[in-house]
């Protein structure tokens, strides 16, 4: 087993800011190669957002703000290399998969190295900038805290005002919440 990044979507913002957005759960790579030799002024607004903070989902060739460190089998890693090489042919004009495979291998190795030393479940964010010497990447990790700002252990390391979950409920009132009523009832 090895560690590789997978896209994750904590809210719907990726679907709004990226064109296209990666689907949650895709294997991902940093994808900086998409912006090589492209000056910032040549990028559209959405391309600029993807440049600044987007990981590349390999299946969709869409972007994700965050990735999560995940376990991958050697077979999954090999399939990721093959899929990325195929995308290089289909989307970027590589002559064939055989020619594209070394570049795909290098990008997957970079993604693997990015996850090294992190626990499964660690979130990673990316920030790119144009520098005189080229594109600069900075990565940061986001982990739940052992203790919250309010020392509330039941929050499991996350201080949140709300915890939102999707339901299968239907009807006009399925998404209404009476906050005042909740306050009156107490915890």
Secondary structure, 3 states (H helix, E strand, C coil): CEEEEEEECCCCHHHHHCCCECCCCCEEECCHHHHCCCCHHHCCHHHHHHHHHCEEECCCCEEECEEEEEEECHHHHHHHHHHHHHHHHHHHCCCCHHHHHHHHHHHHHHHHHHHCCCCCCCEEEEEEEEECCEEEEEEEEECCCCCCCCCCHHHCCCCCCCCCCCCCCCCCCCCCCCHHHHHHHCC
